[in-house]
Amino acid sequence: MIRNLLRLVWLLLSAWLIVWVLEGLFGVDQRHSILPFQGDGSSRPALFIGVAWGILPMLGIFSPAGPGRRRARPDDRIAVAKVIAVDATGTTINDVPQYDIFVRVSPDSGEDFIGQLRMLITPDEQSSLVIGAPLPVRFSSMKPDAVALADPMDPAVRQALLDWRIAKGLIDPRQVRARTSGITSPADILSVRPTGKRLEGQSELALTVLISPEGQTPWEAETTLFAYPQAIGRLQVGSPVWAMYRREDPKTVAITIEKETVA
């Protein structure tokens, strides 16, 4: 909303400057100008308006979807990318520094490739943007290096990321039906240990969980889960998680940290 308002202001300033230039070219007496603020013939209004006209585009008012983002295209694919380098561009907008983020994109099929994102990153966001951090991204099949951030809250993106995890073997094949069409219930971790297996930068954990559906008797189940190093702190004994299972097979469980909906 604010961006659209600033765009309108910029267009009005552009029209003002165009009329002012045309009046000057045709020798119109500025004391009789049709423009506001020009009754005294002074060029000061034009100076101030020209400065404002030049500054507004620097505020990113013409960015269609925000820094590092673009509108989805019909041929877009979604994948997980890992940060491999972060470089400051030296530009700041509204005191927020701009960075070039280089990522290694891992499609569900095909080879990995390197992509680049240019984004404004606040100091609070910088702490989470470390080497190896995962990011959901969109990329064009026709131009793979045209990478943009994907909205992790978009249901289509969440489904694509789930498909990516299944394709990469990050969800045990025995858990796929529970994860995609099961019942979701709260659970608590009773025990956790690493299995020593790693895949796509994630470590596999063996968990024992206590599943507690509302109005039912709790039960224990054993399962496994691949997690990024940044998430392991949320998978400790006593941590609340979400368990997904099928009614006919309550011992086969898929675990998520945040509540997920089935596919």
Buried (B, 14 or more C-beta within 10 A) or exposed (E): EEBEEBBEBBEEBEEBBEBBEEBEEEEBEBEEBEBEBBEEEEEEBBEEBBEEBEEBEEBBBEBEEEBBBBEBBEEBBBBBBBBEEBEEEEEEEEEBBBBEBBBBBBBBEEEEBBBEBEBBBEEEEEEEBEEEBBBBBBBBEEEBEBBBBBBEEBEEBBBBBBBBBBBBEBBBEEBBBBBBEBBBBBBBBBEBEEEEEEEBBBBBBBBBBBBBBEEEEEBEBEBBBBBBEEBBEEBEEEBEBBBBBBEEEBEBBBBBBEEBEBB
